[in-house]
Amino acid sequence: MSKFIFTIILSEVLSRKGINVSLSESEKDQLYMELLRYFGLAGGLNICESLERAWQDPYNRSEIERFIISWIRRKMRKSLPSGYQPGVI
């Protein structure tokens, strides 16, 4: 169930920020697990409820958004060929 909440959160963040990126299921799983670990939710009893409560708190919401955006940016940078500099001709 917490994976469902995460999917809703991810969709909301991407649409609100206007980011059009397609993540594979393994990338979504990796982001999900890293998010849970980063916010200390991994291994908890009510991960779903904790994640939903964190999302409803304005401060935690902004931190979750920041984490997701940063994670996606890092992933995109790693996938670029070495020596590639976007915007440089």
Secondary structure, DSSP 8 states (H G I E B T S, - for coil): -HHHHHHHHHHHHHHHHT------HHHHHHHHHHHHHHTT-TT-S-HHHHHHHHHHSHHHHHHHHHHHHHHHHHHHHHHS-TT--TT--
